[in-house]
Amino acid sequence: MTQPQNDRYDSTRTAWEDIWDSASMEMELEAVQSQRAMETINAYLPFLDKNDVHIEAGSGLSAVVITLRQMGYDVHGLDYAVNALVESQKYDPSLPLAAGDIHHLPYPDDTFGSYLSFGVLEHFEHGMQPALKEAYRILKPGGAVVLTIPYPNVVYQLVQLKRKLTNTSQLTDDDFYESTYKRQQLIDNVSQVGFKVELCQPTSHAFTLWGLGGPFRADGYYKTTPLADSLGGLFKQVLPWQFNFMTLIVGVK
């Protein structure tokens, strides 16, 4: 499969390399193993078989790979930012990592029990279909695709309104592409490839409030305050989609 490329595709890749150069393995692990992130992990774990092999496509500094391996899952990582892979293997040389592009995966058909992708597929201007087709190809029958994708929540809508009022309305800057998907858009994209959607739920409501700053941001790497956590728990019950930060969706081949 030919990977789609354009100037924005290449600049987004460069932006990710810069992000990983300035990131910390310890802080990434702390964020992935926080209570907020573990709630999402625990929601998709029932779809992962400990007797199978899994791939995280777009694994970055491998915090999810490390965490799931510590929990007894055989998870491999892949990323097109080689500097992130180098740092990951400095931390743990035993990690099974590969350099590659999610639009042209270096694996045979029907290889993995699950395909994991967290905050990745929204970064391609051509959409998520090409990557999803590759995910479908390398999954075994019965395998699961597990995605988290940003949702256009109330904070996102406020930002878009501000951009419109100041005549700077755009989804991304000149170098780094990022989009959001509504619930039905996400379900449609996953279904069109051939997956049967088994789970679609909003997550990380406290982090939506973090985007507002002030009393919702604690000191530390993307940490929320007790106020944000309390209100996030409330919104999860009463306004689950309005304050959804990332949609978790699971489809089965």
Secondary structure, DSSP 8 states (H G I E B T S, - for coil): ------HHHHHHHHHHHHHHHH--HHHHHHHHTSHHHHHHHHHHGGG--TTSEEEEES-TT-HHHHHHHHTT-EEEEEES-HHHHHHHHHH-TT--EEE-BTTB-SS-TT-EEEEEEES-GGG-TT-SHHHHHHHHHHEEEEEEEEEEEE---HHHHHHHHHHHHTT---SS-SS-------HHHHHHHHHHHT-EEEEEEEE-HHHHHHTT-GGGB-SSTT-B-HHHHHHHHHHHHHSTTTT-SEEEEEEE-
